[in-house]
Amino acid sequence: MPMPAADIERMIKTRFPDAQIVLKDLAGDNDHWAAHVVSAAFKGKSRVQQHQMVYDALGGNMGGVLHALQLTTALPPD
């Protein structure tokens, strides 16, 4: 069963309440997503660490309910 955008956003926002999230359904199937996540929580973290933080927020759904996620992360502008 695919994962709707609202579920992805809710899981990320639970971990990063300040997050600005832009989701795009890449295949029109709620199964292949692109996500751009902006959060101050990423400060001082490498890109790999930032991505790991988001994957952790998704609670082990990667590769299962959430088949594919093209992820970009960033810090908010100063």
Beta strands, then each sheet from edge to edge (+ up, - down):
strand 1: 20-25
strand 2: 32-38
strand 3: 68-74
sheet 1: 1+ 2- 3-
end
